[in-house]
Amino acid sequence: MHANNERVGVIHFLDGTSLTFQFPPQAGPAAEVGTTLERALASRSVAVEMEGSLFIIPVTSIKSIQITPAPDPLPDTVIRSATLFGRA
């Protein structure tokens, strides 16, 4: 696990670049994580406050988003306990 329970986020962009950032567990009850993820996925942008600046990234430029460790609990629509064995 990362220091102080920190999370790591990586946004992979369609142009092949990525943005990696570290953040603390977010405030709010754990039960709200699924709802928050569903709202984020339905949004037209991803917003990240980082180092005093607000980054607003349109989802049309995002290939994928990785968050480590995975938040808990996860929405029911998430495939769990998968194993990565190859990349296309």
C-alpha positions as MATLAB code, in Angstrom:
seq = 'MHANNERVGVIHFLDGTSLTFQFPPQAGPAAEVGTTLERALASRSVAVEMEGSLFIIPVTSIKSIQITPAPDPLPDTVIRSATLFGRA';
ca = [
       0.000    0.000    0.000;
       1.100    3.557   -0.538;
       2.247    5.805    2.303;
      -0.539    7.106    4.544;
      -3.156    5.124    2.580;
      -2.554    7.407   -0.411;
      -4.183    6.473   -3.705;
      -2.533    6.734   -7.114;
      -4.502    7.785  -10.171;
      -3.342    7.462  -13.757;
      -5.305    9.008  -16.620;
      -4.271    7.499  -19.956;
      -5.045    9.760  -22.907;
      -5.917    8.818  -26.472;
      -2.705   10.481  -27.730;
      -0.586    7.978  -25.741;
       0.387   10.335  -22.899;
      -0.657    9.921  -19.273;
      -1.080   11.979  -16.118;
      -0.169   10.313  -12.802;
      -1.155   11.805   -9.463;
      -1.365   10.800   -5.812;
      -4.289   11.667   -3.539;
      -5.618   10.847   -0.067;
      -8.801    8.847    0.545;
     -11.698   11.137   -0.271;
     -14.147   12.333    2.383;
     -17.566   10.762    2.763;
     -18.993    7.399    3.744;
     -17.528    4.369    1.990;
     -21.031    3.444    0.820;
     -21.019    6.540   -1.444;
     -18.008    5.376   -3.494;
     -20.164    3.448   -5.970;
     -22.534    6.365   -6.486;
     -19.625    8.777   -6.935;
     -17.994    6.496   -9.530;
     -21.253    6.140  -11.449;
     -21.695    9.952  -11.505;
     -18.097   10.406  -12.677;
     -18.549    7.888  -15.495;
     -21.714    9.665  -16.666;
     -19.985   13.068  -16.676;
     -18.515   14.771  -19.750;
     -15.326   15.654  -17.874;
     -13.055   14.515  -15.052;
     -11.999   17.177  -12.564;
      -8.860   16.854  -10.415;
      -7.704   19.491   -7.927;
      -3.927   19.216   -7.849;
      -1.237   21.451   -6.361;
      -3.567   24.446   -6.130;
      -4.904   24.130   -9.681;
      -8.108   22.606  -11.011;
      -7.672   20.327  -14.022;
     -10.836   19.676  -16.044;
     -10.264   16.934  -18.587;
     -12.890   16.099  -21.236;
     -13.683   12.381  -21.270;
     -13.493   12.464  -25.069;
      -9.686   12.666  -24.697;
      -9.406    9.841  -22.126;
      -8.613    6.242  -23.070;
      -8.758    4.854  -19.510;
      -8.415    5.747  -15.843;
      -6.610    3.571  -13.306;
      -6.945    4.026   -9.520;
      -4.732    2.037   -7.136;
      -5.734    0.607   -4.737;
      -9.261    0.113   -6.016;
     -11.892    1.944   -3.955;
     -14.139   -0.129   -1.737;
     -17.010   -0.806   -2.028;
     -17.275   -0.874   -5.810;
     -20.479   -0.536   -7.857;
     -22.260   -3.771   -8.746;
     -21.352   -3.311  -12.424;
     -17.602   -3.789  -11.779;
     -15.964   -7.090  -12.729;
     -14.078   -8.228   -9.629;
     -10.952  -10.331   -9.005;
      -9.785  -10.161  -12.632;
      -6.202  -11.049  -13.572;
      -4.273   -9.173  -16.266;
      -2.526  -11.576  -18.607;
      -1.990   -9.618  -21.804;
      -2.467   -6.267  -23.462;
      -3.652   -5.569  -26.963;
];
